[in-house]
Amino acid sequence: NKYAAEEQVTSISQFSDVKPTDWAYQALSNLIERYGCVAGYPSGTYAGGKAMTRFEAAALLNACLDRVTEVTDELKKLMAEFEKELAILKGRVDGLEAKVGELEAQQFSTTTKLSGLAIMTIGGTDADGADELSFNYDVRLSFLTSFTGKDLLKTTLRSGNFDTAYAAVGGLEYGYANGSGAVEINRLFYQFPVGDFKFTLGAVTRQDDMLGMFPSLYPSDSMLDITTYAGVRGVYNLTFGSGAGVTYAKNGFNASLLFVTPKGVADSQADGDGLFSDAAMYTAQVGYAAENWGVAAAYTGSDDYNQYGLSAYWAPETSGLIPSISAGFGFGEVADDDTTSWTVGLVWSDAFVKGNSLGIAVGAEGTGVTGIIVDGSGDDDIVIEGYYKFQATDNISVTPGVFYLDGADVFGAVVKTTFTF
């Protein structure tokens, strides 16, 4: 009948806009006044009295749905009326959120971090009655730059005078000729990943910068230079110069292939100079690193130089009376002379005081070989050292230590203070 037709609510789906005279418009107005859920208007106020599109109405309704405390029949009716528009809006929002997330994940600004290390060491030796005492330093400033968040450009400035220190104690690595205190570039290399591979290219780099792993937990604070080679001094000789390498790592397994030449920066092509000269050292390593143990086999070779080594380490799950154990054995030949080396090192973490550490090592530096240079002595020089590292603060440590070299009959003691920042 006539009155029934007049009382029947006309669906607003018949209109392109939602007008102030529509029931949905009034229902939305009630929700806005009750819950203060205003959306879609820059001024932050509801522009009442004006028509709105169905998507504007759906956006207002969607904002109110996050605030309502009870579901009324009127609200159910509004949700049914704008079901299609709400679904479209949700899809658009989800799509935008996905795109924003993707952009945030891909977005990276070039970042450079500065890290510093300053070491001061005072100590002395008693070699065949000749006492020596020295006070030396080593300062490094490293700039770590990333362009993508996954790559690394490392530039290190370094200065030190350990070349004039007592023999074999804390010396700068092989190939670093600066002992006068002048500041020099000590590292300049770039690393970038490609899948499970990591590539390194360096104008100034060192062997261990490009290894997949260093198979030793000893020492926690270096003392004698010759105990820092994972027991295989001839293999991990820390050759310093220009070089390149590639490392594959997946599920704990890793493999590395690299070369470094001390004469890669030579400005002439004379015999023995150049990137691929006879002085170049080539290293291949395969290893496995689990959470608390690891093992690696490696080879380093060059002209008249072949060295092989096997090293492993293990650490207890918690600190206490049981120390971590690192051991290695190496053998080979240099200029037709046979060489051997071995080391066993123990480190007690949190020794006596949390954060401190105690270390003891014994080993042989290598028959007839020092680094990569044959010394011709033919003696298997036994080395013993011990140290205790006091972690005074997060950035300052003090490490007293003693050592003895059997072959050279050298006893020494040092106190090293390290600052990191």
C-alpha beads as a LAMMPS data file, in Angstrom:
LAMMPS data file: protein, C-alpha beads

421 atoms
420 bonds

1 atom types
1 bond types

-500.0 500.0 xlo xhi
-500.0 500.0 ylo yhi
-500.0 500.0 zlo zhi

Masses

1 110.0

Atoms # bond

1 1 1 0.000 0.000 0.000
2 1 1 0.913 3.644 -0.215
3 1 1 1.967 4.114 3.419
4 1 1 3.950 0.884 3.496
5 1 1 5.865 2.030 0.427
6 1 1 6.634 5.390 2.039
7 1 1 7.820 3.749 5.292
8 1 1 10.098 1.338 3.463
9 1 1 13.765 2.438 3.751
10 1 1 15.282 2.937 0.339
11 1 1 18.709 1.287 -0.021
12 1 1 21.464 3.866 -0.492
13 1 1 23.099 1.583 -3.004
14 1 1 20.770 3.280 -5.456
15 1 1 22.732 6.518 -5.057
16 1 1 26.298 7.407 -5.926
17 1 1 26.545 9.563 -2.799
18 1 1 25.353 9.151 0.773
19 1 1 23.161 12.161 1.504
20 1 1 22.350 13.726 4.876
21 1 1 18.751 12.531 4.476
22 1 1 19.766 8.839 4.146
23 1 1 19.442 6.542 7.159
24 1 1 23.085 5.454 6.785
25 1 1 24.207 9.051 6.983
26 1 1 22.326 9.553 10.249
27 1 1 23.604 6.247 11.637
28 1 1 27.195 7.222 10.869
29 1 1 26.630 10.617 12.491
30 1 1 25.453 8.889 15.658
31 1 1 28.561 6.674 15.734
32 1 1 30.864 9.645 15.224
33 1 1 29.239 11.658 17.992
34 1 1 29.315 8.711 20.370
35 1 1 32.859 7.441 19.768
36 1 1 34.640 10.439 18.223
37 1 1 35.870 8.341 15.308
38 1 1 36.564 10.965 12.653
39 1 1 38.597 9.945 9.614
40 1 1 39.066 11.195 6.091
41 1 1 38.950 14.906 6.803
42 1 1 42.157 16.957 7.030
43 1 1 40.680 19.292 9.635
44 1 1 39.997 16.395 11.969
45 1 1 36.310 17.345 12.234
46 1 1 33.332 15.662 10.681
47 1 1 31.909 17.700 7.798
48 1 1 28.280 17.088 8.648
49 1 1 25.480 18.233 6.387
50 1 1 27.327 17.408 3.175
51 1 1 26.958 14.410 0.937
52 1 1 29.785 11.869 0.837
53 1 1 30.773 9.042 -1.443
54 1 1 30.169 5.454 -0.408
55 1 1 33.908 4.934 0.052
56 1 1 34.108 7.976 2.325
57 1 1 31.238 6.554 4.339
58 1 1 32.954 3.152 4.458
59 1 1 36.197 4.784 5.645
60 1 1 34.332 6.530 8.471
61 1 1 32.615 3.286 9.409
62 1 1 35.917 1.397 9.372
63 1 1 37.456 3.966 11.733
64 1 1 34.496 3.614 14.086
65 1 1 34.718 -0.183 14.126
66 1 1 38.036 0.065 15.994
67 1 1 36.364 2.014 18.807
68 1 1 32.884 0.617 19.246
69 1 1 32.247 -1.195 22.515
70 1 1 28.973 -2.869 21.559
71 1 1 27.504 -4.242 18.358
72 1 1 24.024 -2.848 17.823
73 1 1 21.481 -3.744 15.170
74 1 1 22.142 -0.402 13.531
75 1 1 25.861 -1.141 13.357
76 1 1 25.203 -4.576 11.859
77 1 1 23.004 -2.956 9.254
78 1 1 25.714 -0.409 8.380
79 1 1 28.305 -3.164 8.037
80 1 1 26.032 -5.115 5.728
81 1 1 25.274 -2.016 3.665
82 1 1 28.947 -1.173 3.122
83 1 1 30.281 -4.720 3.063
84 1 1 31.580 -4.420 -0.486
85 1 1 33.286 -1.062 0.081
86 1 1 34.835 -2.231 3.374
87 1 1 36.313 -5.272 1.630
88 1 1 37.790 -3.116 -1.135
89 1 1 39.255 -0.664 1.384
90 1 1 40.799 -3.499 3.397
91 1 1 42.382 -4.924 0.272
92 1 1 43.821 -1.552 -0.643
93 1 1 45.165 -0.997 2.875
94 1 1 46.760 -4.457 2.944
95 1 1 48.346 -3.776 -0.424
96 1 1 49.708 -0.423 0.719
97 1 1 51.061 -1.939 3.936
98 1 1 52.813 -4.644 1.934
99 1 1 54.369 -2.053 -0.378
100 1 1 55.453 0.113 2.559
101 1 1 56.976 -2.930 4.247
102 1 1 58.837 -3.820 1.073
103 1 1 60.134 -0.278 0.686
104 1 1 61.253 -0.156 4.314
105 1 1 63.043 -3.486 3.912
106 1 1 64.819 -2.318 0.769
107 1 1 65.541 1.196 1.909
108 1 1 69.034 1.708 3.326
109 1 1 71.081 4.842 3.644
110 1 1 74.858 4.723 3.475
111 1 1 76.105 4.346 7.031
112 1 1 79.608 4.689 8.447
113 1 1 80.496 3.627 11.967
114 1 1 83.724 4.436 13.761
115 1 1 85.381 1.910 16.055
116 1 1 88.618 2.473 17.887
117 1 1 91.262 0.452 19.685
118 1 1 94.146 1.810 21.747
119 1 1 96.665 -0.475 23.442
120 1 1 99.473 0.506 25.801
121 1 1 101.905 -2.208 26.856
122 1 1 104.733 -2.022 29.356
123 1 1 106.953 -5.025 29.870
124 1 1 110.377 -6.509 29.902
125 1 1 112.387 -9.597 29.050
126 1 1 115.392 -11.341 30.515
127 1 1 117.218 -12.962 27.614
128 1 1 120.534 -14.566 28.597
129 1 1 121.033 -11.950 31.292
130 1 1 120.271 -8.995 29.026
131 1 1 117.347 -7.124 30.576
132 1 1 115.059 -5.109 28.311
133 1 1 112.126 -2.900 29.273
134 1 1 109.852 -1.014 26.901
135 1 1 106.610 0.945 26.802
136 1 1 104.787 0.534 23.504
137 1 1 101.485 1.426 21.923
138 1 1 99.171 0.418 19.094
139 1 1 96.274 2.645 17.983
140 1 1 93.675 1.763 15.352
141 1 1 90.720 3.737 14.029
142 1 1 88.383 1.774 11.774
143 1 1 85.677 3.241 9.562
144 1 1 83.035 0.603 8.774
145 1 1 80.862 1.687 5.859
146 1 1 77.865 -0.105 4.371
147 1 1 76.022 0.950 1.235
148 1 1 73.315 -1.739 1.218
149 1 1 73.223 -3.000 4.797
150 1 1 74.873 -6.277 3.773
151 1 1 78.199 -5.131 2.330
152 1 1 81.224 -3.687 4.141
153 1 1 83.920 -1.204 3.208
154 1 1 86.554 -1.225 5.945
155 1 1 89.167 1.479 6.242
156 1 1 91.580 1.346 9.179
157 1 1 94.194 3.885 10.193
158 1 1 96.892 2.477 12.433
159 1 1 99.936 3.701 14.282
160 1 1 102.276 1.842 16.600
161 1 1 105.867 1.351 17.689
162 1 1 105.901 -2.363 18.487
163 1 1 108.613 -3.013 15.903
164 1 1 111.108 -1.753 18.448
165 1 1 109.626 -3.723 21.328
166 1 1 110.995 -6.818 23.039
167 1 1 111.138 -9.777 20.680
168 1 1 107.909 -11.527 19.669
169 1 1 105.636 -9.685 22.127
170 1 1 102.578 -8.019 20.634
171 1 1 104.375 -7.262 17.391
172 1 1 102.500 -5.809 14.462
173 1 1 101.437 -8.408 11.924
174 1 1 103.717 -9.616 9.172
175 1 1 104.043 -7.088 6.369
176 1 1 103.232 -4.076 8.523
177 1 1 106.507 -2.186 8.367
178 1 1 105.485 0.915 10.307
179 1 1 107.127 0.996 13.713
180 1 1 108.031 4.659 13.836
181 1 1 104.671 5.938 15.028
182 1 1 103.568 7.261 11.643
183 1 1 99.883 6.860 10.786
184 1 1 99.276 4.522 7.860
185 1 1 96.351 2.807 6.171
186 1 1 96.273 -0.638 7.766
187 1 1 93.085 -1.922 6.128
188 1 1 91.255 -1.006 2.959
189 1 1 89.004 -3.726 1.612
190 1 1 85.439 -4.234 0.397
191 1 1 83.221 -7.261 1.097
192 1 1 79.859 -8.037 -0.474
193 1 1 77.562 -11.090 -0.505
194 1 1 76.139 -12.950 -3.481
195 1 1 73.780 -15.626 -2.234
196 1 1 75.737 -17.906 0.113
197 1 1 79.051 -16.490 -1.126
198 1 1 80.999 -13.532 0.244
199 1 1 83.601 -11.833 -1.932
200 1 1 86.478 -9.705 -0.661
201 1 1 88.705 -7.367 -2.636
202 1 1 91.371 -5.436 -0.790
203 1 1 94.159 -3.026 -1.627
204 1 1 95.342 -3.430 1.969
205 1 1 94.076 -6.557 3.679
206 1 1 95.179 -9.550 5.717
207 1 1 94.709 -13.281 5.358
208 1 1 92.276 -13.674 8.267
209 1 1 90.015 -10.911 6.902
210 1 1 88.943 -13.342 4.176
211 1 1 88.701 -16.671 6.019
212 1 1 85.368 -18.384 6.532
213 1 1 86.301 -18.962 10.175
214 1 1 89.262 -18.669 12.510
215 1 1 89.410 -22.067 14.239
216 1 1 90.517 -20.989 17.705
217 1 1 89.083 -19.366 20.820
218 1 1 92.532 -18.646 22.180
219 1 1 93.463 -16.108 23.268
220 1 1 90.716 -13.889 24.644
221 1 1 93.367 -11.180 24.849
222 1 1 96.494 -11.621 22.743
223 1 1 99.830 -11.810 24.464
224 1 1 102.630 -13.462 22.481
225 1 1 102.315 -13.034 18.750
226 1 1 103.175 -16.668 18.086
227 1 1 100.203 -18.044 20.067
228 1 1 97.604 -16.318 17.902
229 1 1 97.890 -18.602 14.864
230 1 1 95.485 -21.416 15.866
231 1 1 98.464 -23.714 16.379
232 1 1 99.426 -23.718 12.701
233 1 1 101.664 -20.738 12.285
234 1 1 102.754 -21.683 8.813
235 1 1 99.151 -21.814 7.525
236 1 1 97.573 -18.888 9.371
237 1 1 100.604 -16.660 8.909
238 1 1 98.447 -13.519 8.673
239 1 1 100.080 -12.447 5.423
240 1 1 99.469 -8.740 4.901
241 1 1 99.164 -6.866 1.609
242 1 1 96.878 -6.738 -1.421
243 1 1 94.547 -9.614 -2.155
244 1 1 91.160 -11.092 -2.903
245 1 1 89.092 -14.010 -1.701
246 1 1 85.751 -15.778 -1.740
247 1 1 83.984 -17.622 1.072
248 1 1 81.029 -19.994 0.928
249 1 1 79.046 -20.521 4.134
250 1 1 75.834 -22.434 4.779
251 1 1 74.455 -24.360 7.756
252 1 1 77.740 -24.126 9.644
253 1 1 79.909 -25.379 6.795
254 1 1 82.292 -22.956 5.145
255 1 1 84.989 -22.958 2.498
256 1 1 87.420 -20.201 1.561
257 1 1 89.861 -19.546 -1.244
258 1 1 92.070 -16.462 -1.181
259 1 1 95.415 -14.941 -1.951
260 1 1 97.436 -12.107 -0.441
261 1 1 100.709 -10.659 -1.642
262 1 1 102.928 -8.312 0.384
263 1 1 104.249 -6.826 -2.871
264 1 1 100.905 -6.170 -4.500
265 1 1 101.350 -2.438 -4.036
266 1 1 104.763 -2.306 -5.673
267 1 1 105.115 0.547 -8.157
268 1 1 107.287 -1.456 -10.525
269 1 1 107.117 -4.750 -12.342
270 1 1 110.585 -5.827 -11.316
271 1 1 111.215 -9.472 -10.534
272 1 1 109.322 -10.381 -7.354
273 1 1 106.981 -7.406 -7.475
274 1 1 103.356 -7.202 -8.541
275 1 1 100.023 -8.649 -7.486
276 1 1 100.729 -12.183 -8.711
277 1 1 104.403 -12.248 -7.846
278 1 1 106.302 -15.143 -6.304
279 1 1 105.651 -13.565 -2.895
280 1 1 101.877 -14.116 -3.170
281 1 1 100.399 -16.492 -0.586
282 1 1 97.434 -18.691 -1.526
283 1 1 95.178 -20.174 1.158
284 1 1 92.388 -22.748 0.947
285 1 1 90.293 -23.611 4.001
286 1 1 87.328 -25.868 4.724
287 1 1 85.651 -25.923 8.104
288 1 1 82.578 -26.386 10.215
289 1 1 81.480 -24.096 13.039
290 1 1 78.775 -25.226 15.456
291 1 1 77.446 -23.228 18.382
292 1 1 80.252 -24.166 20.781
293 1 1 82.823 -26.038 18.707
294 1 1 84.527 -25.858 15.359
295 1 1 87.148 -27.524 13.212
296 1 1 89.017 -26.466 10.086
297 1 1 91.658 -27.823 7.740
298 1 1 93.703 -25.428 5.651
299 1 1 96.583 -25.100 3.238
300 1 1 98.779 -22.107 2.478
301 1 1 101.286 -22.175 -0.322
302 1 1 103.612 -20.096 -2.417
303 1 1 106.836 -20.509 -4.311
304 1 1 109.002 -22.945 -2.252
305 1 1 106.409 -22.800 0.529
306 1 1 103.794 -25.438 1.430
307 1 1 102.047 -25.585 4.795
308 1 1 99.157 -27.751 6.024
309 1 1 97.202 -27.475 9.242
310 1 1 94.321 -28.850 11.272
311 1 1 92.800 -26.808 14.099
312 1 1 89.800 -27.227 16.381
313 1 1 88.178 -25.653 19.407
314 1 1 85.490 -26.421 21.961
315 1 1 83.812 -24.301 24.632
316 1 1 81.557 -25.329 27.531
317 1 1 77.957 -24.166 27.374
318 1 1 78.392 -22.183 30.590
319 1 1 81.420 -20.541 32.172
320 1 1 82.950 -22.184 35.232
321 1 1 85.792 -24.500 36.136
322 1 1 85.935 -26.064 32.682
323 1 1 87.855 -23.933 30.159
324 1 1 87.502 -23.636 26.421
325 1 1 90.091 -25.703 24.563
326 1 1 91.798 -24.702 21.331
327 1 1 94.405 -26.847 19.616
328 1 1 96.159 -27.037 16.300
329 1 1 98.923 -28.864 14.487
330 1 1 100.719 -27.828 11.331
331 1 1 103.431 -29.213 9.100
332 1 1 105.017 -28.549 5.738
333 1 1 108.168 -27.323 4.112
334 1 1 109.853 -24.026 3.381
335 1 1 112.689 -23.959 0.856
336 1 1 113.049 -27.763 1.208
337 1 1 113.241 -27.541 5.021
338 1 1 110.583 -29.478 6.949
339 1 1 108.523 -27.510 9.464
340 1 1 106.155 -28.368 12.301
341 1 1 104.151 -26.327 14.789
342 1 1 101.503 -26.935 17.430
343 1 1 99.660 -25.096 20.175
344 1 1 97.176 -25.941 22.924
345 1 1 95.389 -23.036 24.592
346 1 1 92.930 -22.929 27.495
347 1 1 90.665 -20.006 28.399
348 1 1 88.507 -19.775 31.523
349 1 1 85.721 -17.261 30.926
350 1 1 84.391 -15.304 33.920
351 1 1 87.436 -16.432 35.903
352 1 1 86.955 -15.427 39.572
353 1 1 84.942 -12.373 38.484
354 1 1 82.287 -12.149 35.765
355 1 1 83.750 -10.602 32.624
356 1 1 87.358 -11.476 33.428
357 1 1 89.268 -14.312 31.774
358 1 1 92.292 -16.499 32.444
359 1 1 94.393 -18.000 29.665
360 1 1 97.247 -20.504 29.452
361 1 1 98.956 -21.808 26.328
362 1 1 101.847 -24.060 25.419
363 1 1 103.176 -24.834 21.978
364 1 1 105.998 -24.882 19.491
365 1 1 106.423 -21.953 17.137
366 1 1 107.692 -24.148 14.329
367 1 1 110.871 -25.952 13.468
368 1 1 112.972 -23.788 11.202
369 1 1 110.230 -21.308 10.376
370 1 1 109.202 -17.941 11.721
371 1 1 106.099 -16.606 10.019
372 1 1 107.060 -17.340 6.422
373 1 1 110.791 -16.765 6.780
374 1 1 113.195 -19.629 7.470
375 1 1 115.393 -18.737 10.418
376 1 1 117.772 -21.645 9.981
377 1 1 117.906 -22.451 13.701
378 1 1 116.492 -25.945 13.410
379 1 1 115.227 -25.743 17.006
380 1 1 111.711 -26.618 18.055
381 1 1 111.175 -23.582 20.273
382 1 1 108.709 -24.386 23.084
383 1 1 106.601 -21.441 24.191
384 1 1 104.602 -21.095 27.414
385 1 1 102.435 -18.142 28.374
386 1 1 99.761 -17.203 30.864
387 1 1 97.655 -14.103 31.411
388 1 1 94.713 -12.766 33.392
389 1 1 92.423 -10.200 31.818
390 1 1 90.717 -7.726 34.152
391 1 1 87.658 -6.221 32.470
392 1 1 87.598 -2.923 34.359
393 1 1 84.689 -1.496 32.342
394 1 1 82.899 -2.400 29.132
395 1 1 85.584 -0.488 27.232
396 1 1 88.732 -0.814 29.368
397 1 1 90.694 -3.947 30.231
398 1 1 94.024 -4.533 31.968
399 1 1 95.926 -7.736 31.204
400 1 1 99.083 -8.783 33.065
401 1 1 100.899 -11.783 31.640
402 1 1 104.096 -13.813 31.708
403 1 1 105.789 -15.923 29.047
404 1 1 108.813 -18.119 28.443
405 1 1 110.537 -19.116 25.198
406 1 1 112.598 -22.239 25.752
407 1 1 114.757 -22.192 22.638
408 1 1 115.843 -18.578 23.067
409 1 1 115.860 -18.829 26.877
410 1 1 113.716 -15.714 27.171
411 1 1 111.485 -14.922 30.144
412 1 1 109.200 -11.916 30.046
413 1 1 106.360 -10.139 31.778
414 1 1 103.954 -7.543 30.444
415 1 1 100.997 -5.436 31.491
416 1 1 98.687 -4.443 28.650
417 1 1 95.920 -1.863 28.910
418 1 1 93.318 -1.875 26.151
419 1 1 90.739 0.795 25.357
420 1 1 87.917 0.122 22.890
421 1 1 85.403 2.652 21.634

Bonds

1 1 1 2
2 1 2 3
3 1 3 4
4 1 4 5
5 1 5 6
6 1 6 7
7 1 7 8
8 1 8 9
9 1 9 10
10 1 10 11
11 1 11 12
12 1 12 13
13 1 13 14
14 1 14 15
15 1 15 16
16 1 16 17
17 1 17 18
18 1 18 19
19 1 19 20
20 1 20 21
21 1 21 22
22 1 22 23
23 1 23 24
24 1 24 25
25 1 25 26
26 1 26 27
27 1 27 28
28 1 28 29
29 1 29 30
30 1 30 31
31 1 31 32
32 1 32 33
33 1 33 34
34 1 34 35
35 1 35 36
36 1 36 37
37 1 37 38
38 1 38 39
39 1 39 40
40 1 40 41
41 1 41 42
42 1 42 43
43 1 43 44
44 1 44 45
45 1 45 46
46 1 46 47
47 1 47 48
48 1 48 49
49 1 49 50
50 1 50 51
51 1 51 52
52 1 52 53
53 1 53 54
54 1 54 55
55 1 55 56
56 1 56 57
57 1 57 58
58 1 58 59
59 1 59 60
60 1 60 61
61 1 61 62
62 1 62 63
63 1 63 64
64 1 64 65
65 1 65 66
66 1 66 67
67 1 67 68
68 1 68 69
69 1 69 70
70 1 70 71
71 1 71 72
72 1 72 73
73 1 73 74
74 1 74 75
75 1 75 76
76 1 76 77
77 1 77 78
78 1 78 79
79 1 79 80
80 1 80 81
81 1 81 82
82 1 82 83
83 1 83 84
84 1 84 85
85 1 85 86
86 1 86 87
87 1 87 88
88 1 88 89
89 1 89 90
90 1 90 91
91 1 91 92
92 1 92 93
93 1 93 94
94 1 94 95
95 1 95 96
96 1 96 97
97 1 97 98
98 1 98 99
99 1 99 100
100 1 100 101
101 1 101 102
102 1 102 103
103 1 103 104
104 1 104 105
105 1 105 106
106 1 106 107
107 1 107 108
108 1 108 109
109 1 109 110
110 1 110 111
111 1 111 112
112 1 112 113
113 1 113 114
114 1 114 115
115 1 115 116
116 1 116 117
117 1 117 118
118 1 118 119
119 1 119 120
120 1 120 121
121 1 121 122
122 1 122 123
123 1 123 124
124 1 124 125
125 1 125 126
126 1 126 127
127 1 127 128
128 1 128 129
129 1 129 130
130 1 130 131
131 1 131 132
132 1 132 133
133 1 133 134
134 1 134 135
135 1 135 136
136 1 136 137
137 1 137 138
138 1 138 139
139 1 139 140
140 1 140 141
141 1 141 142
142 1 142 143
143 1 143 144
144 1 144 145
145 1 145 146
146 1 146 147
147 1 147 148
148 1 148 149
149 1 149 150
150 1 150 151
151 1 151 152
152 1 152 153
153 1 153 154
154 1 154 155
155 1 155 156
156 1 156 157
157 1 157 158
158 1 158 159
159 1 159 160
160 1 160 161
161 1 161 162
162 1 162 163
163 1 163 164
164 1 164 165
165 1 165 166
166 1 166 167
167 1 167 168
168 1 168 169
169 1 169 170
170 1 170 171
171 1 171 172
172 1 172 173
173 1 173 174
174 1 174 175
175 1 175 176
176 1 176 177
177 1 177 178
178 1 178 179
179 1 179 180
180 1 180 181
181 1 181 182
182 1 182 183
183 1 183 184
184 1 184 185
185 1 185 186
186 1 186 187
187 1 187 188
188 1 188 189
189 1 189 190
190 1 190 191
191 1 191 192
192 1 192 193
193 1 193 194
194 1 194 195
195 1 195 196
196 1 196 197
197 1 197 198
198 1 198 199
199 1 199 200
200 1 200 201
201 1 201 202
202 1 202 203
203 1 203 204
204 1 204 205
205 1 205 206
206 1 206 207
207 1 207 208
208 1 208 209
209 1 209 210
210 1 210 211
211 1 211 212
212 1 212 213
213 1 213 214
214 1 214 215
215 1 215 216
216 1 216 217
217 1 217 218
218 1 218 219
219 1 219 220
220 1 220 221
221 1 221 222
222 1 222 223
223 1 223 224
224 1 224 225
225 1 225 226
226 1 226 227
227 1 227 228
228 1 228 229
229 1 229 230
230 1 230 231
231 1 231 232
232 1 232 233
233 1 233 234
234 1 234 235
235 1 235 236
236 1 236 237
237 1 237 238
238 1 238 239
239 1 239 240
240 1 240 241
241 1 241 242
242 1 242 243
243 1 243 244
244 1 244 245
245 1 245 246
246 1 246 247
247 1 247 248
248 1 248 249
249 1 249 250
250 1 250 251
251 1 251 252
252 1 252 253
253 1 253 254
254 1 254 255
255 1 255 256
256 1 256 257
257 1 257 258
258 1 258 259
259 1 259 260
260 1 260 261
261 1 261 262
262 1 262 263
263 1 263 264
264 1 264 265
265 1 265 266
266 1 266 267
267 1 267 268
268 1 268 269
269 1 269 270
270 1 270 271
271 1 271 272
272 1 272 273
273 1 273 274
274 1 274 275
275 1 275 276
276 1 276 277
277 1 277 278
278 1 278 279
279 1 279 280
280 1 280 281
281 1 281 282
282 1 282 283
283 1 283 284
284 1 284 285
285 1 285 286
286 1 286 287
287 1 287 288
288 1 288 289
289 1 289 290
290 1 290 291
291 1 291 292
292 1 292 293
293 1 293 294
294 1 294 295
295 1 295 296
296 1 296 297
297 1 297 298
298 1 298 299
299 1 299 300
300 1 300 301
301 1 301 302
302 1 302 303
303 1 303 304
304 1 304 305
305 1 305 306
306 1 306 307
307 1 307 308
308 1 308 309
309 1 309 310
310 1 310 311
311 1 311 312
312 1 312 313
313 1 313 314
314 1 314 315
315 1 315 316
316 1 316 317
317 1 317 318
318 1 318 319
319 1 319 320
320 1 320 321
321 1 321 322
322 1 322 323
323 1 323 324
324 1 324 325
325 1 325 326
326 1 326 327
327 1 327 328
328 1 328 329
329 1 329 330
330 1 330 331
331 1 331 332
332 1 332 333
333 1 333 334
334 1 334 335
335 1 335 336
336 1 336 337
337 1 337 338
338 1 338 339
339 1 339 340
340 1 340 341
341 1 341 342
342 1 342 343
343 1 343 344
344 1 344 345
345 1 345 346
346 1 346 347
347 1 347 348
348 1 348 349
349 1 349 350
350 1 350 351
351 1 351 352
352 1 352 353
353 1 353 354
354 1 354 355
355 1 355 356
356 1 356 357
357 1 357 358
358 1 358 359
359 1 359 360
360 1 360 361
361 1 361 362
362 1 362 363
363 1 363 364
364 1 364 365
365 1 365 366
366 1 366 367
367 1 367 368
368 1 368 369
369 1 369 370
370 1 370 371
371 1 371 372
372 1 372 373
373 1 373 374
374 1 374 375
375 1 375 376
376 1 376 377
377 1 377 378
378 1 378 379
379 1 379 380
380 1 380 381
381 1 381 382
382 1 382 383
383 1 383 384
384 1 384 385
385 1 385 386
386 1 386 387
387 1 387 388
388 1 388 389
389 1 389 390
390 1 390 391
391 1 391 392
392 1 392 393
393 1 393 394
394 1 394 395
395 1 395 396
396 1 396 397
397 1 397 398
398 1 398 399
399 1 399 400
400 1 400 401
401 1 401 402
402 1 402 403
403 1 403 404
404 1 404 405
405 1 405 406
406 1 406 407
407 1 407 408
408 1 408 409
409 1 409 410
410 1 410 411
411 1 411 412
412 1 412 413
413 1 413 414
414 1 414 415
415 1 415 416
416 1 416 417
417 1 417 418
418 1 418 419
419 1 419 420
420 1 420 421
